[in-house]
Amino acid sequence: MGRYFLTVDAGTGSIRAIIFDTLGNQVGMSQQEWTHTHEVGVENSMTFEAKKNYSLVAECIKGSIANANIDASEIVAVTATSMREGIVLYDKNQEELWGVANVDARSSHEVSFLNKEFPNLEKEFYNISGQTFALGALPRLLWLKNNKPDIYEKVAHFSMISDWVLARLSGVIASDPSNAGTSGVFSLKDRKYDTTMAKVVGIKDDIFPPVYESGEIIGEVTQKASKETGLCVGTPVVMGGGDVQLGSAGLGVVKAGESAILGGSFWQQIVNMDQPLVHPNMDIRVNPHVIKGLTQAEAITFFPGLVMKWFRDTFCEHEVAIAKKRGVSPYSVLEELSANVPAGSYGVLPIFSDAMHYGKWQHAAPSFLNLSLDPARSSKAVMFRALEENAAIVSMLNLKNIFEFTKSDSDTLTFAGGASKGALWSQILADVTQRQIKIPRVTEATALGGAFLCGVAVGEYSSVEESAKTLVTWGKTYELNVENRELYEDLASKWQRAYSAQLELMKMGVTESMWKAPGL
């Protein structure tokens, strides 16, 4: 009989169930794509259909057990992680009523109302929670109260999406600090919900669940969940965490001062802190870590992974066909072509995500500037490299702000996620940030972090920190090229000036914002 841990990972684009052995080796996985619907007539909505999506969760759990070729009784603990900010609401019988995914931005009117009626409230709440109203739960709950009062009146329980997975498995609705912290109805200092925030804005204050630290057992797999998922009745259900913080644990970023860049659909730049500091101008997001006693200063780059997918699907049919013939990723083909483009990409400036300004979170219209009529200087390879350089530049600017805020620095950065598979992208990141870049071997860092929590809960590991130290292994390392420092500093300076001008065009109504926070 083996001993295995299962993590359910509810991401923005898919749901996955991943099984690890006690040495941190992935032994089974099942994945299903899902979509989050736009509610008809509700601008910028992103609905999370919990009842429909649970069938995919159950299917993935069954699939992962089959893929691992193990008996369900060998799974000694299960946990969950998810996209942050997404919420699920329930009635008194714990039946799901309503939910939204992470970047649902329907509550623009409500944010404007709160800022008008309570001019200093967002700053006051940020000082407690580390979050602004941008993706917070309070404006969304206020939207529900204003627009769907029949549903709102039935609301008896509130949770984050990872909590919802665990509630389905155990029957227990509870939260952990790392994900609940992104709701904005939370105290960084106390690591629990601050229900007075809800009371101040006229929202129910008795719907928020108890908070368990990540790695605590909250219940057991119920008979109903066992029939649905194939898990054994009585399997311990362990409190999980938000995807970024749990991913940090799976990367070994578990001590104060350690930093990382997580490169997926969004890129997160994070630095661990040993105290819950907040930024005087609300420019930095602050979240509880899954490790008690630590918080994380975070900045976010919007959509680098999604922009690459858009570029591939829109312009690169030929490269996709070549990749298919060779049995490789289209991004590998594009990186090979782009490797022949000189650093700086002939001055091409992509306009997509801005550096993060959390208090006024908005982006200009997507575009490429400074293209040349010379095909050799504005080819797909040039534009692709420019996109990679731009993501690195925005990350560098975000990290600079975080390091100044936390009064820390590091000569080495951990780089993980899908983007870290790109050798050219990793080298560009080293050159732009002027830091050594370390790539972990594990491809599922967030799920591995969940396995660490499971192991701690059942006594397999003494702590998350110790398991990370022992089980996180490293792949490639990229050394910085000092010769490119001045070139990228100049490119970053020009990009900042160009982006500022593009924001003005957006504000004048000439162009449309790629995304902006509710209320702006």
Secondary structure by P-SEA (a helix, b strand, c coil): cccbbbbbbbcccbbbbbbbccccccccbbbbbbbbbccccccbbbbbbcccaaaaaaaaaaaaaaaaccccccccccccccccccbbbbccccccccccccccccaaaaaaaaaaaccaaaaaaaacccccccccaaaaaaaaaaccaaaaaaccccccaaaaaaaaacccccccccccccccccccccccccaaaaaaaccccccbbbbbccccccccccaaaaaacccccccbbbbcccaaaaaaaaaccccccccbbbbccbbbbbbbbccccccccccbbbbbcccccbbbbccccccaaaaaaaaaacccaaaaaaaaaacccaaaaaaaaacccccccccccccccccccccccccccccccccccccccccaaaaaaaaaaaaaaaaaaaaaaaaaaacccccbbbbbccccccaaaaaaaaaaacbbbbbbccccaaaaaaaaaaaaaacccccaaaaaaccccccbbbbbcccaaaaaaaaaaaaaaaaaaaaaaaaacccccccccccc
